[in-house]
Amino acid sequence: MLEISALLTLSLLGSVPIIKKIQKAKSIKHQERLELSAYLLGIQKEIEELPTEIYLQKSWLYENFINEITEIIQNDKAILRYLDRELAPDIFEIYENKKHWLRYINYEFFEDELKNYENYFNNIESNPLTPMQRLAIITHEENNLILAGAGSGKTSVILAKVGYILKKGYATQDEILVLAFNKKAQQELEERFKNRLNVNITIKTFHAFGNNIVKKSSEKESQNFDEMITKATQAIETEQYLSPYRYLFIDEFQDISEDRNRLILALKKQNDANITVVGDDWQSINKFAGSNIDIIQNFEAYYGSTATIKLDYTFRFNQEIAEASQNFILKNPAQIHKNIKSIKNSKNQSFYLYWYTSSKNMDKYIEQIIKLINSKTTNETPKKSIMILSRYNFYEPKNLTYLQNTFLELFDISFHTIHGSKGLEADYVIITHLENGKFGFPSEQSKETDEFLYAEERRLFYVALTRAKEKIFFISHSKQPSSFIDELKEENNIYILN
């Protein structure tokens, strides 16, 4: 097609009909723009009439408004000259910054809900919910990702969000499913729901849920877990199993695997279900068991348009531990950035380091640290807790029973691998065997494929750091210290004990 300038050149050579064609074409384009601008003003009027008493989900806003507006303007940007920004503010906002517009389209709804449910948010748990917890609860997109740092009250959000959905009448009890990764987490959720809400919703582990589907839809029960999850997914996809669930909640989503994720997607698709996942990519430590951190880090690519809320306060540890652990984990640029603040100010020393030259005396070192803690602690009720953590299970102190019995009246003492400590907390944490080497920490046994060196080992150390409510005691080799200890020493105030 000839450019207009070329056509004008031809017209100067005496071609009058061509000039008329140009004028006609301009007239048609002008008419089209007038019609489209009137159409866009109609959309503006529809937007202004959207109800403020309900939460407007992105899914149909995208479908009904955003895609249409974007397509019209991208096809012909000159149409913006036919619109008055004062008469069509949403049209301009959607085109220029649709995410910003989406964030504030529900502002009036949020303001009303925060007032209407203030008493509920203040009393559903022993402490009033934080502003970000409240925002996570009333945000009601089709897909909701809640990034919950260590000790930030993720279980409280799951509990309160389910209660809120029931109060709003969005769903009945039998239309809600909560999936947990292990029996312990499932039992804790059941207990919290019973005590706080007194409701009977379905709370299952993935294993129990998948097994139940297979039993219902197949004569043979699968013995292999992965095979069972695959069969359960196929039963959903082929509608051998018909899901009653319109609301799905997934706890510890950072541990999701590809096969479990396919199961969730099948459930969501079958019933057009609303989904809320809660997790923390900083605490993704189960790659060995099949978890894929990419699913939480790129959630929107798997699930579509998503509201992401970051819980920004920790109730567990003080600001010193919050800052040190956050700076440590964010050395890996692939981790999602969050700014975790503590409700507790740092009053006393939080980090202590005990050097050793031989791990043969590790039990003695642990006992010395417990005696030191005892000398600095007044007898309190309830008893303070001490958690001994190691990278490997075979590092469990041989004198653990002796320590538990000796300090029975003073402390609750427990040992866990760091993997096993996930979800737990203690007043004091002692981390042992911090050295380089085959069975050190970071582990040279770890077969990582991440671009960032020791990415998962770093997340594991973050989990260890964030179990402590008050103080952390590191026991590290003086000649071959863990690279993680060297890093922490450079950037934080650590008191050397010997």
C-alpha positions as CSV (number, residue, x, y, z in Angstrom):
1,M,0.0,0.0,0.0
2,L,1.3,3.5,-0.9
3,E,2.1,5.9,1.9
4,I,0.0,9.1,2.1
5,S,3.1,11.2,1.1
6,A,3.5,9.1,-2.0
7,L,-0.2,9.6,-2.9
8,L,0.1,13.3,-2.4
9,T,3.1,13.4,-4.8
10,L,1.0,11.6,-7.4
11,S,-1.9,14.1,-6.9
12,L,0.4,17.0,-7.7
13,L,1.0,15.4,-11.0
14,G,-2.7,16.1,-11.8
15,S,-4.5,13.0,-10.4
16,V,-7.7,14.7,-8.8
17,P,-9.5,11.4,-8.2
18,I,-6.7,10.3,-5.8
19,I,-7.1,13.5,-3.7
20,K,-10.8,12.7,-3.4
21,K,-9.9,9.1,-2.2
22,I,-7.6,10.5,0.5
23,Q,-10.3,12.9,1.7
24,K,-12.8,10.1,1.8
25,A,-10.4,7.7,3.6
26,K,-9.8,10.4,6.2
27,S,-13.5,11.0,6.6
28,I,-14.1,7.2,7.2
29,K,-11.3,7.0,9.7
30,H,-12.6,10.1,11.5
31,Q,-16.1,8.6,11.6
32,E,-14.7,5.3,12.9
33,R,-12.8,7.1,15.7
34,L,-15.9,9.0,16.7
35,E,-17.9,5.8,16.9
36,L,-15.2,4.0,18.9
37,S,-14.7,6.9,21.2
38,A,-18.4,6.9,21.9
39,Y,-18.2,3.1,22.5
40,L,-15.3,3.6,25.0
41,L,-17.3,6.3,26.8
42,G,-20.0,3.7,27.1
43,I,-17.5,1.3,28.7
44,Q,-16.5,4.1,31.0
45,K,-20.1,4.5,32.1
46,E,-20.3,0.7,32.7
47,I,-17.2,0.9,34.9
48,E,-18.7,3.7,36.9
49,E,-21.8,1.7,37.5
50,L,-19.9,-1.4,38.9
51,P,-21.3,-2.3,42.3
52,T,-19.0,-1.3,45.2
53,E,-20.6,-3.7,47.7
54,I,-19.0,-6.8,46.1
55,Y,-15.4,-7.6,45.2
56,L,-14.9,-7.4,41.5
57,Q,-12.6,-10.2,40.2
58,K,-9.9,-9.5,37.7
59,S,-11.0,-12.4,35.5
60,W,-14.1,-10.9,34.2
61,L,-12.8,-7.3,34.4
62,Y,-10.0,-8.4,32.1
63,E,-12.4,-10.1,29.8
64,N,-15.2,-7.5,29.6
65,F,-13.1,-4.3,29.8
66,I,-9.3,-4.5,29.8
67,N,-8.8,-6.7,26.7
68,E,-11.3,-4.7,24.7
69,I,-10.0,-1.3,25.7
70,T,-6.4,-2.3,25.1
71,E,-7.2,-3.8,21.7
72,I,-9.1,-0.8,20.5
73,I,-6.4,1.7,21.5
74,Q,-3.5,-0.4,20.4
75,N,-5.1,-0.7,16.9
76,D,-5.3,3.1,16.7
77,K,-3.6,5.1,19.4
78,A,-4.9,8.3,17.8
79,I,-8.3,7.6,19.2
80,L,-7.0,8.9,22.6
81,R,-7.2,12.4,21.0
82,Y,-10.9,11.9,20.7
83,L,-11.4,11.3,24.4
84,D,-11.4,13.7,27.3
85,R,-9.3,12.3,30.3
86,E,-11.8,13.9,32.7
87,L,-14.7,12.2,31.1
88,A,-13.0,8.8,30.6
89,P,-10.4,8.5,33.4
90,D,-10.6,4.7,33.7
91,I,-10.1,4.3,29.9
92,F,-6.8,6.2,30.1
93,E,-5.8,4.5,33.4
94,I,-6.4,1.0,32.0
95,Y,-4.4,1.7,28.9
96,E,-1.5,3.3,30.7
97,N,-1.3,1.1,33.8
98,K,-3.8,-1.7,34.0
99,K,-2.2,-3.2,37.0
100,H,-2.4,0.1,38.9
101,W,-6.1,0.4,37.9
102,L,-6.9,-3.1,39.0
103,R,-5.3,-2.5,42.4
104,Y,-7.5,0.5,43.1
105,I,-10.8,-0.5,41.4
106,N,-11.8,-2.2,44.6
107,Y,-10.6,0.5,47.0
108,E,-14.1,1.5,48.1
109,F,-15.0,-2.1,48.7
110,F,-11.9,-2.6,50.9
111,E,-12.7,0.5,53.0
112,D,-16.2,-0.7,53.7
113,E,-15.2,-4.3,54.4
114,L,-12.4,-3.3,56.8
115,K,-15.0,-1.3,58.8
116,N,-17.8,-3.9,58.6
117,Y,-15.5,-6.8,59.7
118,E,-13.3,-4.9,62.1
119,N,-14.6,-6.8,65.1
120,Y,-14.1,-10.1,63.3
121,F,-10.5,-9.3,62.3
122,N,-9.7,-8.1,65.9
123,N,-11.0,-11.2,67.6
124,I,-10.7,-14.2,65.3
125,E,-7.2,-14.9,66.8
126,S,-5.6,-14.0,70.2
127,N,-4.0,-11.0,68.6
128,P,-5.7,-8.6,66.1
129,L,-4.8,-9.4,62.5
130,T,-2.3,-7.1,60.8
131,P,-3.4,-4.8,57.9
132,M,-1.8,-7.1,55.3
133,Q,-3.5,-10.1,56.8
134,R,-6.8,-8.3,56.5
135,L,-6.1,-7.3,53.0
136,A,-5.2,-11.0,52.1
137,I,-8.5,-12.1,53.6
138,I,-10.9,-9.7,51.8
139,T,-9.0,-9.9,48.4
140,H,-11.2,-12.1,46.4
141,E,-9.7,-12.8,43.0
142,E,-10.1,-16.1,41.2
143,N,-6.4,-16.8,42.0
144,N,-4.8,-15.6,45.2
145,L,-1.1,-16.0,46.1
146,I,-0.3,-15.2,49.7
147,L,3.5,-15.0,50.3
148,A,3.9,-15.6,54.0
149,G,7.3,-15.1,55.7
150,A,8.4,-17.2,58.6
151,G,6.2,-16.6,61.6
152,S,3.9,-14.2,59.7
153,G,0.6,-15.9,60.7
154,K,-0.2,-17.8,57.5
155,T,-2.4,-20.3,59.3
156,S,-4.4,-17.4,60.8
157,V,-5.0,-16.1,57.3
158,I,-6.2,-19.4,56.0
159,L,-8.5,-19.8,59.0
160,A,-9.9,-16.2,58.9
161,K,-10.3,-16.2,55.1
162,V,-12.4,-19.4,55.2
163,G,-14.5,-17.8,58.0
164,Y,-14.9,-14.7,56.0
165,I,-16.0,-16.6,52.9
166,L,-18.6,-18.4,55.0
167,K,-19.8,-15.1,56.6
168,K,-20.2,-13.5,53.1
169,G,-22.2,-16.4,51.9
170,Y,-19.8,-17.0,49.0
171,A,-19.7,-20.7,49.7
172,T,-21.1,-23.4,52.1
173,Q,-18.9,-25.5,54.4
174,D,-19.1,-28.5,52.0
175,E,-17.9,-26.4,49.1
176,I,-14.5,-25.6,50.7
177,L,-11.4,-27.8,50.5
178,V,-8.1,-27.2,52.4
179,L,-5.1,-29.3,51.4
180,A,-2.0,-29.7,53.6
181,F,1.2,-31.5,52.9
182,N,1.5,-33.7,56.0
183,K,-0.7,-35.2,58.7
184,K,0.7,-32.9,61.4
185,A,-0.2,-29.7,59.5
186,Q,-3.6,-31.2,58.7
187,Q,-4.3,-31.9,62.3
188,E,-3.2,-28.5,63.4
189,L,-5.5,-26.9,60.9
190,E,-8.4,-29.1,62.0
191,E,-7.9,-28.1,65.6
192,R,-7.7,-24.4,64.8
193,F,-10.8,-24.5,62.7
194,K,-12.7,-26.4,65.4
195,N,-11.6,-24.1,68.2
196,R,-11.9,-20.7,66.4
197,L,-14.7,-21.2,63.9
198,N,-16.5,-24.3,65.0
199,V,-17.1,-25.3,61.3
200,N,-16.8,-28.6,59.6
201,I,-14.9,-28.1,56.3
202,T,-12.8,-30.7,54.4
203,I,-9.2,-30.6,55.5
204,K,-7.0,-33.3,53.9
205,T,-3.4,-34.2,53.1
206,F,-2.7,-34.6,49.4
207,H,-2.2,-38.3,50.0
208,A,-5.6,-38.8,51.8
209,F,-7.4,-36.7,49.3
210,G,-5.9,-38.4,46.2
211,N,-6.4,-41.8,47.8
212,N,-10.1,-41.0,48.4
213,I,-10.6,-40.0,44.8
214,V,-8.9,-43.2,43.5
215,K,-11.1,-45.4,45.8
216,K,-14.2,-43.7,44.6
217,S,-13.4,-43.8,40.9
218,S,-11.4,-47.1,40.6
219,E,-11.7,-50.6,41.8
220,K,-8.0,-50.9,42.5
221,E,-6.3,-48.7,45.0
222,S,-2.9,-47.4,43.9
223,Q,0.0,-48.2,46.2
224,N,2.6,-45.8,44.7
225,F,2.0,-42.2,45.8
226,D,3.0,-40.6,42.5
227,E,0.9,-43.1,40.5
228,M,-2.0,-42.5,42.9
229,I,-1.9,-38.7,42.4
230,T,-1.8,-39.2,38.6
231,K,-4.8,-41.6,38.7
232,A,-6.7,-39.1,40.9
233,T,-5.9,-36.3,38.5
234,Q,-7.1,-38.4,35.6
235,A,-10.3,-39.2,37.4
236,I,-11.0,-35.5,37.9
237,E,-10.1,-34.6,34.2
238,T,-12.4,-37.4,32.9
239,E,-15.1,-36.5,35.4
240,Q,-15.1,-39.9,37.0
241,Y,-14.8,-37.8,40.1
242,L,-17.0,-34.7,40.3
243,S,-15.7,-32.1,42.7
244,P,-18.1,-30.3,45.0
245,Y,-15.4,-27.8,45.9
246,R,-15.7,-24.2,44.7
247,Y,-13.0,-22.8,47.0
248,L,-9.6,-24.4,47.2
249,F,-6.9,-23.5,49.8
250,I,-3.4,-24.9,49.6
251,D,-1.0,-24.6,52.5
252,E,2.8,-24.6,52.2
253,F,2.6,-24.1,48.5
254,Q,6.3,-23.6,48.1
255,D,6.5,-27.4,48.5
256,I,4.2,-28.1,45.5
257,S,5.4,-30.7,43.0
258,E,4.4,-31.0,39.3
259,D,2.0,-33.9,39.9
260,R,0.3,-32.2,42.8
261,N,0.0,-29.0,40.9
262,R,-1.7,-30.8,38.0
263,L,-4.2,-32.3,40.5
264,I,-5.0,-28.7,41.8
265,L,-5.3,-27.3,38.3
266,A,-7.7,-30.2,37.3
267,L,-9.9,-29.5,40.4
268,K,-9.9,-25.7,39.6
269,K,-10.8,-26.2,36.0
270,Q,-13.6,-28.7,36.6
271,N,-15.5,-26.4,38.9
272,D,-14.1,-23.0,37.9
273,A,-13.0,-22.9,41.5
274,N,-11.5,-20.0,43.4
275,I,-8.0,-20.7,44.7
276,T,-5.9,-19.4,47.5
277,V,-2.4,-20.7,48.0
278,V,-0.2,-19.8,51.0
279,G,3.5,-20.3,51.0
280,D,7.0,-18.8,51.1
281,D,9.6,-19.4,48.4
282,W,12.3,-18.5,50.9
283,Q,11.4,-21.8,52.7
284,S,11.3,-24.1,49.7
285,I,13.5,-26.9,51.0
286,N,12.0,-30.2,49.6
287,K,13.4,-30.4,46.1
288,F,14.7,-33.9,47.0
289,A,11.0,-34.9,47.5
290,G,9.9,-33.5,44.1
291,S,8.9,-29.9,45.0
292,N,9.4,-27.3,42.2
293,I,10.0,-23.8,43.4
294,D,9.2,-22.4,40.0
295,I,5.5,-23.0,40.5
296,I,5.3,-20.5,43.4
297,Q,7.8,-18.1,41.9
298,N,5.9,-18.0,38.6
299,F,2.4,-18.7,39.9
300,E,0.6,-16.5,37.4
301,A,2.1,-18.3,34.5
302,Y,0.5,-21.5,35.8
303,Y,-2.8,-20.1,37.0
304,G,-3.5,-16.9,35.1
305,S,-4.3,-13.4,36.5
306,T,-3.4,-13.4,40.2
307,A,-3.6,-11.2,43.2
308,T,-0.4,-11.4,45.2
309,I,-0.3,-10.3,48.9
310,K,2.9,-10.3,50.9
311,L,2.5,-10.7,54.7
312,D,5.0,-8.2,56.0
313,Y,5.1,-8.8,59.8
314,T,6.5,-11.6,61.8
315,F,5.2,-12.5,65.2
316,R,8.0,-14.9,66.0
317,F,11.4,-13.2,66.2
318,N,12.8,-9.8,66.8
319,Q,13.9,-7.2,64.3
320,E,17.6,-8.2,64.5
321,I,16.8,-11.8,63.5
322,A,14.3,-10.5,60.9
323,E,16.9,-8.3,59.2
324,A,19.8,-10.8,59.3
325,S,17.7,-13.7,58.0
326,Q,16.2,-11.5,55.2
327,N,19.5,-10.1,54.1
328,F,20.9,-13.7,54.1
329,I,18.2,-15.2,51.9
330,L,18.0,-12.3,49.4
331,K,21.6,-12.9,48.5
332,N,20.0,-15.2,46.0
333,P,18.4,-12.7,43.4
334,A,15.9,-15.4,42.3
335,Q,14.0,-15.3,45.6
336,I,10.9,-13.2,45.6
337,H,11.7,-9.9,47.4
338,K,9.7,-9.3,50.6
339,N,10.4,-6.8,53.4
340,I,9.7,-8.6,56.7
341,K,9.4,-6.5,59.8
342,S,9.0,-7.7,63.4
343,I,6.5,-6.6,66.0
344,K,9.4,-7.1,68.5
345,N,12.2,-4.7,68.9
346,S,15.7,-6.0,69.4
347,K,16.6,-5.3,73.1
348,N,19.3,-7.9,73.7
349,Q,22.1,-9.7,71.9
350,S,20.5,-12.2,69.5
351,F,23.4,-14.1,67.9
352,Y,26.1,-16.1,69.7
353,L,29.0,-18.2,68.2
354,Y,30.8,-21.0,69.9
355,W,34.0,-22.2,68.1
356,Y,35.2,-25.8,68.2
357,T,38.1,-27.7,66.8
358,S,36.8,-31.3,67.1
359,S,33.2,-32.4,66.8
360,K,33.9,-35.3,69.2
361,N,33.0,-32.9,72.1
362,M,29.9,-31.6,70.5
363,D,27.6,-33.0,73.2
364,K,29.7,-31.2,75.8
365,Y,29.5,-27.9,73.9
366,I,25.7,-28.2,73.7
367,E,25.5,-28.8,77.4
368,Q,27.7,-25.7,78.1
369,I,25.4,-23.5,76.0
370,I,22.3,-24.8,77.8
371,K,24.0,-24.0,81.1
372,L,24.8,-20.5,79.8
373,I,21.1,-20.0,78.7
374,N,20.1,-21.2,82.2
375,S,22.4,-18.7,83.9
376,K,20.8,-15.8,81.9
377,T,17.2,-17.0,82.4
378,T,14.9,-16.6,85.3
379,N,12.5,-19.4,86.0
380,E,9.5,-18.7,84.0
381,T,6.0,-20.2,83.4
382,P,5.5,-21.6,80.9
383,K,8.9,-23.1,80.6
384,K,11.2,-21.8,77.9
385,S,12.0,-24.0,74.9
386,I,15.4,-25.0,73.4
387,M,15.6,-26.5,70.0
388,I,18.8,-28.2,68.9
389,L,19.1,-28.3,65.1
390,S,21.5,-30.1,62.8
391,R,21.8,-30.6,59.0
392,Y,21.8,-34.4,59.4
393,N,19.8,-36.8,61.7
394,F,23.0,-38.7,62.7
395,Y,24.2,-35.5,64.5
396,E,21.5,-36.0,67.2
397,P,23.2,-35.4,70.6
398,K,24.0,-38.7,72.3
399,N,23.2,-37.1,75.6
400,L,19.8,-35.7,74.5
401,T,17.9,-37.8,77.1
402,Y,20.3,-36.7,79.8
403,L,19.9,-33.0,78.9
404,Q,16.1,-33.3,78.8
405,N,16.1,-35.0,82.2
406,T,18.7,-32.7,83.8
407,F,16.9,-29.5,82.8
408,L,13.4,-30.9,83.0
409,E,12.2,-28.2,85.4
410,L,13.7,-25.4,83.4
411,F,13.4,-26.1,79.7
412,D,11.6,-28.1,77.0
413,I,14.6,-29.4,75.0
414,S,14.2,-31.1,71.6
415,F,16.3,-32.1,68.6
416,H,15.3,-31.9,65.0
417,T,17.0,-32.0,61.6
418,I,16.5,-28.6,60.0
419,H,14.1,-30.2,57.4
420,G,12.1,-31.6,60.3
421,S,12.0,-28.3,62.1
422,K,9.9,-26.6,59.4
423,G,6.8,-25.1,61.0
424,L,8.2,-25.3,64.5
425,E,9.6,-22.6,66.8
426,A,11.5,-22.3,70.1
427,D,12.7,-19.6,72.4
428,Y,16.3,-20.6,71.8
429,V,17.9,-22.4,68.9
430,I,21.3,-24.1,68.9
431,I,22.6,-25.0,65.4
432,T,25.4,-27.6,65.5
433,H,28.2,-28.9,63.2
434,L,28.5,-25.7,61.1
435,E,31.6,-26.6,59.1
436,N,32.7,-27.1,55.5
437,G,33.1,-30.7,54.2
438,K,31.2,-33.7,53.0
439,F,28.7,-33.6,55.9
440,G,28.9,-29.9,56.7
441,F,26.5,-27.1,56.1
442,P,26.1,-26.1,53.3
443,S,26.1,-29.8,52.5
444,E,28.5,-30.9,49.8
445,Q,26.2,-33.9,49.4
446,S,23.5,-31.7,48.1
447,K,23.1,-32.2,44.3
448,E,21.8,-28.8,43.3
449,T,21.1,-27.6,39.7
450,D,20.2,-24.0,40.6
451,E,22.2,-21.2,38.9
452,F,22.9,-19.7,42.4
453,L,25.4,-21.7,44.4
454,Y,23.8,-23.6,47.3
455,A,20.4,-22.0,46.7
456,E,18.4,-24.7,48.5
457,E,21.0,-25.0,51.3
458,R,20.7,-21.3,51.8
459,R,16.9,-21.6,52.1
460,L,17.5,-24.4,54.6
461,F,19.7,-22.3,56.7
462,Y,17.1,-19.5,56.5
463,V,14.6,-22.0,58.0
464,A,17.1,-22.7,60.8
465,L,17.6,-19.0,61.5
466,T,13.8,-18.3,61.7
467,R,12.9,-21.0,64.2
468,A,14.2,-18.9,67.1
469,K,12.0,-16.5,69.0
470,E,14.8,-14.9,71.1
471,K,18.4,-16.1,70.5
472,I,20.4,-18.3,68.2
473,F,23.6,-20.1,69.2
474,F,25.9,-21.3,66.4
475,I,28.4,-24.0,67.0
476,S,31.0,-23.8,64.2
477,H,34.4,-25.3,63.4
478,S,37.1,-22.7,64.0
479,K,39.5,-24.0,61.2
480,Q,36.9,-25.0,58.6
481,P,33.9,-22.8,59.4
482,S,30.7,-23.0,57.3
483,S,30.7,-20.4,54.5
484,F,27.3,-19.3,55.9
485,I,28.8,-18.5,59.3
486,D,31.6,-16.5,57.6
487,E,28.9,-14.5,55.7
488,L,26.8,-13.9,58.8
489,K,29.9,-12.7,60.8
490,E,30.7,-10.1,58.3
491,E,27.3,-8.5,58.3
492,N,25.9,-9.0,61.8
493,N,26.7,-8.5,65.4
494,I,27.6,-11.9,66.7
495,Y,29.0,-12.4,70.2
496,I,31.9,-14.9,70.4
497,L,31.5,-17.2,73.4
498,N,35.0,-18.6,73.7
